[in-house]
Structure formats: C-alpha cells, structure tokens
Amino acid sequence: MEYQSDFLVIGSGVAGLMFALKVADFGTVHIVTKRDVQESNTAYAQGGIAAVFSSIDSFDLHISDTLVSGDGICNENVVEMVVKNAPERIRELINLGVHFNQETNDSGEAIGLHLDLSREGGHSRNRIVHAADMTGLAVEKALIHQVKNHKNIKVFEHHISIDLITRSIRLKRGMVVTTHEDYCYGAYVLDKQSKTTHTFCAKNIVLATGGSGKVYAYTSNPDVATGDGIAMAYRAGATVADLEFVQFHPTCLYHPDAKNFLISEAVRGEGGILINAGGTPFMANYSPLKELACRDVVARAIDAELKKRGDDSVFLDISHKSPDFVKARFPNLYEKCLEFNIDMTKEPIPVVPAAHYMCGGVVTDIYGRTNIQRLFAIGETACTGLHGANRLASNSLLEALAYAHQAAQKSIEEMENLAPEPSIQIPPWDDSGTTDSDEVIMVSHTWNEIRMLMWNYVGIVRSDKRLARANRRIEIIQNEINEYYWNFKITPDLVELRNIAIVAELIIRCAMHRKESRGLQI
C-alpha cells in the first residue's frame, strides 16, 4: 500500500512530535514509530532542559558552558541560536500543557510563574528547567496529547522504517545508488503486526529516530535506540560526522535486575557525592569541579576507579540531605531504587557508566536540512554542531526543540515554493527470491556480538590496537549480515541488526580517523 502526505516524520520523541505539531496546520502529517508512540529516548530523560531564566544567568554564560563542554568543536553560530531559542521553547511547552516545577515559599505554595532551576555538571549557573525527575516523560505526554487531537496528524505505531526512497536507480532490494543532487521521496516501512511493507511518500521527510545506545552492551537507552535514522540516511548517501563522540553517562544503576535505569545527573547537581567501595570520595582527584565536572570527566574518573580497585561499581551518596528533600526532588528515583531494596535517603546508590548519547549523527545545516534535498534530521539523529566533542547536560531536549522549530519553519517555507516535480513511479518493496528465515539465532547472536565488541574495544577509553581489532571484526560481521539480509524476508529484528552494525562500523571508522584525544574520544 502507498501512503501520501505533505510531511513524513520518522520517530516519535520530542523532536518529531514538536515538528509535527508545528507543521500540521500547513499540511497532512504521517508519524511512523516502531513501537508505541510514547516509547522513545525522550520519555526516559530525567534531568531537564537547559534555559536561561535566572537574573544571575545570561545567554553568554550558557554559550560559554556549552563551548567548554564541546572541547573546541562546537559550531558557535549553532550554539548561539539554540541557547537564545531556549526561553521561548520552554514557554511554548508550558502553553502546550507541560507542568514544570515552580519555586515555592515556606508553605510549599508556588511563587507566581517562577521556574525552579536546578544545576547539573558543566553548568556555571542553575538553569535546568525540570518536571520533578521525569522531565522527558512530562514533555512527551503533553505532546502526544496534542498530536492525537490534531485532525491533520496520523500516527502509525508498530511500523519500522527500512530504507529511505531517493531519486536513484534501485539495483536490488534495499540497495540504492545516489547522487549529490539527490531527492528523498519517502521510506519503505514494515508494519510489524501484518508483516507487510508499505510505501510512505511525502514532500518533506524528517528523521527523528533518536539515539544509538543499543550499539553498546550497557546503555541507559531503551531498546528502540538502534541508530535507525543514522543508518538509513548513510545508506541513502547523506553525510554523517562526529560519530566517535559517544557520551557515556557516569551513573546508571548497578543492579542485576535493573535494566537501563539512569540515575539522573541532577542528583550530583543537588549535592550527591561519588564514593568508591571503601567509602572514600574520589572526584577531587580528577577535577577541581568534583561531582559537577562535565560528564566525560566524571565517566572517565569512575572508569579509572573501577579499573584501579577492581570493583564492580562506585556509589552515589545523597543520604546526607534531608529525606523529605530527596523524596520531593527525586520521587521517581526514590521509588525505583526502593524496588531494588535501595533507600537513597539512607544509603548510597551503586552506579556504573553506560552508553548514553550520540553527539554526532547526520550532518545538517542550521535548519535541520541534510545534503539530500527534502530530507531533514533533528534531535539525537542529527549532527548539528551544538554538542561538539561532548554534550553539555540538558542541552539535548533543548536542541530537539530548537531544531524542530527551525526545520518546521524551513520546510513550510520550502513547500510553499516547491517547484512541481515530474511524475515518478515509486517501485513497491521487492522481496522476490527471499524466504522466511529458519535461523533466527543468527540475528540474536550477532546482535550480542556487536554490542560486546563495541563495549570492550570502542568504549570509554580507546586505543589504536583495540580499534583496529574492532574494525577487522565488524567487516566480517557486516558480510555475514548482508548475506543473510538478501536471502531472507525482512523482520523488525533484522532491520535493527542491520542498522546497529552500520552505526557500529561508522563509530569505529570515525574513531580511527580522529588521531587525537578530545572530548569523548580518549
């Protein structure tokens, strides 16, 4: 079946949903998302959104903090644009129904519309706007409510995108040859429930598929974060960059039954102290900022402590703060830790670093446009130049909001001035000559092999020797996947395996190409 719309959004995090809402009054919008619409990295973002609201803060300070964190690779024009966008994007969310924490008086009553601003690592002022300790979920729910009630938006849940459709010669299923003057017309999309593949065509296509954390064995990301947008764009001929800069969050909960549970950076921002298994604070040995150092510094410090002592984890201790404060500031964290018999008001939390955020991605201009015409990339899928070599805490949701705004404005403008394209016939998905697989173990085994390979050889601290080993092995794995891919019918697991293999290869190649230690590349 072929679906036509003015705007096709692939992904349902904050970037994709906000873009959809901004363009919906100007045309029809289809949102394709591979699980429930709420399942995205956004929904798991705890900390908040960085924005200048305090009288003792300034745009210049926020810009400076971002540049310092990015270690000399940020695009300064992009940083200025995003930072100055922040207050208006926050007001926009409030108008859409997001309830951020407000300052309160001694009686616990809100003081006017003064936002409660917290601080996280790398920030020189309190500027993190938050909704308790589940900011991303609050934003996601408000945007979903708006999306589901807009007559021009249709959401296709449990639909996974396979490949982009470009003005190219299709040589074989899934393989395309592109040119520098290429256009994107849409995507081939697999309906996971009916197991049929459909063609989605649109005048503007937006990649907003989120991150790539599942490329690594240990990650804070949900299972959907398999780098789909980056892999699809790369296969279609889009430029990608800075993929060596994978941010490892310093503090994920260490517990055999806890999967992907992040302990927010805001805990350190509110006075949490990192201690080793012997109970000794150690961050002063690594940075004068101690627990408020940037994420890359803290993650490497923890990694060094674990290797030096041979421990399984370090500990994050905020038990010296008032129990009432901890429960009020971190209600979700408190309850989640209790599920694992950890009372954070009385004892330290065991934590380890885990893959968290991709600073690189599909290269875009300041409007989210890629080098393929009509194809935009926003959110974590994109490489905008904001983050440079290391993302400043809570700049991620901000970037998604700012670029959803930029891309929406530009796509509306370009659609109004769009020259008529000659009629082309989009070929339907072709799976002739393939059969149902009787070797599903190949997919699960290879998935696990890639993730352990990346964790062991392309992790927090890298070496030329480990990267060379990883590169040799990923080439063999890619050949195995390609052989399997051409012989068997498409499944969601195979689509994701193919994507994580490509992203893993790109991370390795980018890491080998950068012959310096900078930011997250050490």
C-alpha positions in Angstrom: 0.0 0.0 0.0 1.2 3.6 -0.7 0.6 6.4 1.8 0.9 10.1 0.7 1.3 13.1 3.0 2.8 16.5 3.0 5.2 15.7 5.9 6.5 12.3 6.9 8.1 12.1 10.4 10.1 9.0 11.3 10.3 8.8 15.1 8.1 9.9 18.0 10.3 11.6 20.5 10.2 15.3 21.4 11.8 16.4 18.1 9.5 14.5 15.9 6.3 15.3 17.8 7.1 19.0 18.1 7.9 19.2 14.4 4.6 17.5 13.6 2.6 19.9 15.7 4.3 23.0 14.1 3.6 21.9 10.5 0.2 20.3 11.0 -1.8 23.4 10.2 0.0 23.6 6.8 -0.5 20.1 5.5 -1.1 16.4 6.4 1.4 14.7 8.6 2.2 11.0 9.0 4.3 9.9 12.0 5.9 6.5 11.8 7.1 4.9 15.0 8.3 1.4 15.6 6.7 0.8 18.9 4.0 2.7 21.0 4.2 6.4 20.3 5.4 7.1 23.8 8.4 4.7 23.6 11.4 7.0 22.8 14.6 8.3 24.5 12.6 11.4 25.4 10.3 9.5 27.8 13.4 8.3 29.7 15.1 11.8 30.0 15.1 12.6 33.7 17.1 15.8 34.2 15.5 18.7 32.3 16.0 21.4 29.7 18.7 24.0 30.0 17.4 27.5 29.6 18.4 31.0 30.8 15.7 32.3 33.2 17.6 33.5 36.3 18.6 37.1 36.8 22.2 36.0 37.7 22.4 33.9 34.5 22.9 35.0 30.9 23.0 33.7 27.3 26.7 34.4 27.2 27.3 32.1 30.2 25.2 29.3 28.8 27.0 29.6 25.5 30.4 29.6 27.2 29.5 26.5 29.2 28.3 24.7 26.0 31.6 25.6 24.2 33.8 24.5 27.1 32.0 21.1 27.3 32.2 20.7 23.5 36.0 21.0 23.7 36.6 23.3 20.7 34.5 21.5 18.1 31.1 23.2 18.6 29.7 25.4 15.8 29.4 28.8 17.6 26.6 30.1 15.4 24.6 27.0 16.2 25.3 27.3 19.9 24.1 30.9 20.0 21.0 30.1 18.0 20.0 27.2 20.3 20.7 28.9 23.6 18.8 32.1 22.6 15.9 29.9 21.5 15.6 28.2 24.8 13.3 30.5 26.9 10.7 30.8 24.0 10.7 27.0 23.5 10.1 26.5 27.3 7.2 28.9 27.2 5.8 27.0 24.2 5.9 23.8 26.1 4.1 25.4 29.1 1.4 26.6 26.7 1.1 23.1 25.4 0.4 21.8 28.9 3.8 20.8 30.3 3.9 21.4 34.1 7.4 22.3 35.1 8.4 22.7 38.8 7.9 26.2 40.2 9.7 27.9 43.1 7.8 27.6 46.3 7.5 29.6 49.5 8.0 28.2 53.0 4.4 26.8 52.9 5.1 24.9 49.7 3.0 27.2 47.5 4.2 28.2 44.0 5.6 31.7 43.7 3.9 33.2 40.7 5.4 31.6 37.5 9.0 31.5 38.7 10.5 28.2 37.5 12.5 26.1 39.8 16.0 25.9 38.3 18.4 23.1 39.2 22.1 22.7 38.2 23.9 19.8 36.5 27.5 19.1 35.6 29.3 21.6 33.4 26.8 24.4 34.1 28.0 27.6 35.9 24.5 28.6 37.0 21.2 27.0 38.0 19.4 26.8 34.7 17.8 23.4 34.4 14.0 23.6 34.0 12.5 20.3 35.1 9.3 18.4 35.9 10.3 16.6 39.1 12.8 14.0 38.0 10.9 12.8 34.8 11.0 15.9 32.6 11.1 13.9 29.3 8.1 11.9 30.2 6.1 15.1 31.1 7.0 16.7 27.8 6.3 13.5 25.8 2.9 13.0 27.3 1.8 16.6 26.7 3.0 16.5 23.0 1.3 13.1 22.4 -2.0 14.5 23.8 -1.8 17.4 21.3 -0.8 15.2 18.4 -3.6 12.7 18.9 -6.1 15.5 18.9 -4.9 17.2 15.7 -7.0 16.3 12.7 -4.1 16.6 10.2 -1.8 14.2 12.1 -2.0 10.4 11.8 0.3 8.2 13.8 1.4 4.7 12.6 2.5 2.8 15.7 4.4 -0.5 15.4 5.7 0.5 12.0 9.5 0.2 11.4 11.2 2.1 8.6 13.5 0.0 6.5 15.1 2.4 3.9 14.6 5.9 2.5 13.4 6.3 -1.0 15.6 8.6 -3.1 15.6 9.6 -6.8 18.0 6.9 -7.6 18.4 3.7 -9.6 17.3 0.8 -7.4 19.7 -2.0 -8.2 18.2 -4.5 -5.7 16.0 -4.6 -2.6 17.5 -2.2 -0.1 20.4 -1.1 -2.2 20.5 2.4 -3.8 22.9 4.5 -5.8 22.7 8.2 -5.0 24.0 11.4 -6.5 24.9 14.7 -4.9 21.7 16.2 -6.4 19.5 13.5 -4.8 16.0 14.0 -3.5 14.2 12.0 -0.8 10.6 10.9 -1.5 9.8 8.9 1.5 10.5 5.5 3.0 9.7 1.8 2.9 8.1 0.9 6.1 7.3 -2.6 7.6 4.0 -3.0 9.5 5.2 -5.2 12.4 1.7 -6.6 13.0 0.7 -7.5 9.5 4.3 -8.2 8.4 3.6 -6.3 5.2 5.8 -3.5 3.7 4.3 -0.2 2.7 5.5 2.8 0.8 5.2 6.2 2.6 5.7 9.2 0.3 5.8 12.9 1.3 7.0 16.3 0.2 9.2 16.6 3.3 10.8 13.7 5.2 12.1 14.2 8.8 14.4 11.7 10.5 13.8 11.9 14.3 14.6 8.4 15.3 16.7 9.2 18.4 19.9 7.7 19.5 22.1 4.6 19.1 22.8 3.4 22.6 21.8 -0.2 21.9 25.0 -0.5 19.8 26.7 -1.0 23.2 26.2 -3.8 25.7 25.5 -1.4 28.6 23.3 1.6 27.9 20.8 3.9 29.6 18.8 3.9 26.4 15.6 2.0 25.8 15.5 -0.9 23.3 14.3 1.3 20.4 17.6 3.2 20.3 19.3 1.3 17.4 20.5 4.2 15.3 17.9 3.7 12.6 17.9 7.2 11.3 21.7 7.4 11.0 21.9 4.1 9.2 19.1 4.8 6.8 20.5 8.2 6.0 24.0 6.9 5.4 22.8 4.2 3.1 20.9 6.8 1.1 24.0 9.0 0.7 23.6 11.5 3.5 26.8 12.9 5.2 27.4 11.8 8.8 30.0 13.1 11.2 31.4 13.1 14.7 30.2 9.6 15.5 33.3 8.9 17.6 31.8 11.1 20.2 29.6 8.7 22.1 28.7 10.1 25.6 28.7 7.6 28.4 26.5 8.7 31.3 28.5 8.3 34.5 25.7 7.0 36.7 23.5 4.1 35.7 22.1 2.0 38.5 24.2 -1.1 39.0 21.9 -4.0 40.0 21.4 -7.4 38.3 17.7 -6.8 37.9 17.9 -3.2 36.8 17.8 -2.7 33.0 18.8 0.7 31.5 17.9 2.7 34.6 19.6 6.1 34.8 20.4 7.9 38.0 19.9 11.5 37.0 22.9 13.9 36.8 20.7 16.2 38.9 21.5 14.0 41.9 25.1 15.3 41.7 23.7 18.7 41.0 21.8 18.7 44.3 24.9 17.6 46.3 25.3 13.9 45.7 28.9 12.7 46.3 30.6 9.9 44.4 32.5 7.5 46.6 34.4 4.2 46.0 33.6 0.9 47.5 35.8 1.8 50.5 33.6 4.9 51.2 36.1 7.4 50.1 35.1 10.4 47.8 37.4 10.5 44.7 36.3 13.2 42.3 38.6 15.8 43.8 41.5 13.6 42.4 40.2 14.1 38.8 38.7 17.6 38.6 38.5 20.8 40.8 34.8 20.8 40.0 34.4 17.4 41.6 30.9 16.0 41.1 29.9 19.0 39.0 32.5 18.3 36.3 31.3 17.5 32.7 30.1 14.0 32.0 33.1 12.9 30.1 35.4 13.7 33.0 33.2 12.0 35.6 32.7 8.9 33.4 36.4 8.5 32.9 37.1 9.1 36.6 34.6 6.3 37.5 36.2 4.0 34.9 39.6 4.7 36.3 38.5 4.0 39.9 36.9 0.7 38.9 40.0 -0.5 37.0 42.3 0.7 39.8 40.4 -1.1 42.6 38.8 -4.0 40.7 35.4 -3.1 42.0 32.1 -3.7 40.1 30.7 -0.3 40.9 31.2 3.0 42.6 28.4 4.7 44.7 26.5 7.9 44.6 25.6 9.2 48.0 22.9 11.8 48.7 21.9 10.4 52.1 23.4 13.4 53.9 20.5 15.5 52.6 17.1 15.7 54.3 14.9 12.7 53.5 12.0 15.0 52.8 14.1 16.9 50.2 15.3 13.8 48.5 11.8 12.3 48.2 10.3 15.6 46.9 13.1 16.3 44.4 13.5 12.8 43.2 10.2 11.0 43.7 10.7 8.6 40.7 14.3 7.8 41.5 13.4 7.2 45.2 10.6 4.8 44.3 12.6 3.0 41.6 15.5 2.5 44.0 13.2 1.1 46.6 12.1 -1.6 44.1 15.7 -2.8 44.3 15.9 -2.5 48.1 18.0 0.6 48.0 16.8 3.5 50.1 18.7 6.6 48.7 17.7 8.6 51.8 19.8 6.3 54.0 22.4 4.6 51.8 24.5 5.3 48.7 23.3 4.1 45.2 25.6 1.7 43.3 26.3 3.1 39.9 28.4 2.5 36.7 28.9 4.4 33.4 26.8 3.3 30.4 26.4 4.5 26.8 24.0 7.3 26.8 24.1 9.9 24.0 25.3 10.2 20.4 26.8 13.7 19.9 27.4 13.0 16.1 24.9 11.9 13.5 23.5 13.0 10.2 25.1 16.4 9.3 22.6 19.2 9.0 22.6 23.0 8.5 21.0 25.4 10.9 17.5 24.4 9.7 18.0 20.7 10.0 18.4 20.1 6.3 20.7 17.3 5.2 22.7 17.1 1.9 19.7 15.2 0.4 17.0 17.5 -0.7 13.7 17.3 1.2 15.4 15.2 3.9 15.7 16.8 7.4 17.3 15.3 10.5 16.5 16.6 14.0 17.1 15.5 17.6 19.7 13.0 18.5 19.8 11.6 15.0 21.4 14.8 13.7 24.8 16.3 14.0 24.0 20.0 14.2 27.3 21.3 15.6 25.8 22.1 19.0 27.5 19.5 21.1 30.9 19.3 19.6 33.1 16.6 21.3 30.9 16.3 24.4 27.3 17.3 25.1 26.5 19.7 28.0 23.9 18.2 30.3 20.3 19.0 29.5 21.2 20.6 26.1 19.7 17.5 24.3 16.0 18.2 24.8 16.7 21.8 24.1 18.4 21.0 20.8 15.4 18.8 19.8 13.0 21.7 20.5 15.1 24.3 18.8 15.6 22.3 15.6 12.0 21.1 15.4 11.2 24.8 15.3 13.9 25.6 12.7 13.1 22.6 10.5 9.3 23.3 10.7 9.7 26.9 9.6 12.1 26.0 6.7 10.0 23.0 5.5 6.8 25.1 5.4 8.6 27.8 3.5 10.2 25.4 1.0 6.9 23.5 0.5 5.1 26.7 -0.4 7.8 27.5 -3.0 8.3 23.9 -4.2 8.6 23.6 -7.9 6.5 20.8 -9.5 8.4 17.6 -9.8 8.0 15.4 -12.8 5.7 12.4 -12.0 7.8 9.4 -10.9 6.7 5.9 -10.2 7.9 4.7 -6.8 8.5 0.9 -7.1 6.9 -1.2 -4.5 9.0 -3.1 -2.0 10.5 -6.2 -3.7 11.2 -9.3 -1.6 11.2 -11.7 -4.5 13.6 -14.6 -4.1 13.6 -14.5 -0.3 12.3 -17.0 2.1 11.3 -17.0 5.8 14.3 -17.5 8.0 14.9 -20.7 9.9 18.0 -19.4 11.6 16.7 -16.6 13.9 19.6 -17.4 16.3 21.9 -15.7 13.8 20.2 -12.4 14.5 20.3 -12.6 18.2 23.9 -14.0 18.4 25.2 -11.3 16.0 23.4 -8.5 17.9 25.1 -9.6 21.2 28.5 -10.0 19.5 28.4 -6.4 18.1 27.4 -4.9 21.4 30.1 -6.7 23.4 32.6 -5.9 20.7 31.8 -2.2 20.9 31.8 -2.2 24.8 35.2 -3.9 25.0 37.0 -2.3 22.1 35.3 1.1 21.5 34.3 2.1 24.9 35.1 5.0 27.3 38.9 4.8 26.8 40.2 3.6 23.4 43.4 2.5 21.8 44.6 2.1 18.2 45.1 -1.6 18.8 41.6 -2.2 20.1 40.0 0.0 17.3 41.9 -2.0 14.7 40.6 -5.3 16.1 37.1 -3.9 16.2 37.4 -2.8 12.6 38.5 -6.2 11.4 35.8 -7.9 13.2 33.0 -5.6 12.1 33.9 -6.1 8.5 33.4 -9.8 8.9 30.1 -9.3 10.7 28.8 -6.9 8.0 29.5 -9.5 5.3 27.6 -12.1 7.4 24.6 -9.8 7.9 24.5 -8.8 4.2 24.4 -12.4 3.1 21.6 -13.1 5.5 19.7 -9.9 4.6 19.5 -10.7 0.8 18.3 -14.3 1.4 15.5 -13.9 3.9 12.4 -11.9 4.3 12.6 -8.7 6.4 11.8 -8.8 10.1 12.0 -6.0 12.7 14.9 -7.7 14.4 16.8 -8.0 11.1 16.2 -4.3 10.3 17.6 -3.3 13.7 20.6 -5.6 13.5 21.5 -4.2 10.1 21.3 -0.7 11.5 23.3 -1.2 14.6 26.0 -2.9 12.5 26.3 0.1 10.2 26.4 2.5 13.2 29.0 0.4 14.9 31.1 0.4 11.8 30.8 4.2 11.4 31.7 4.8 15.1 34.8 2.7 14.7 35.8 4.4 11.4 35.3 7.8 12.9 37.3 6.9 16.0 40.1 5.6 13.9 40.1 8.8 11.7 40.4 11.2 14.7 44.1 11.0 15.7 43.7 13.0 18.9 42.2 12.8 22.4 39.4 15.3 22.5 36.1 15.4 24.5 34.6 11.9 24.5 37.4 10.4 22.3 40.2 9.3 24.6 
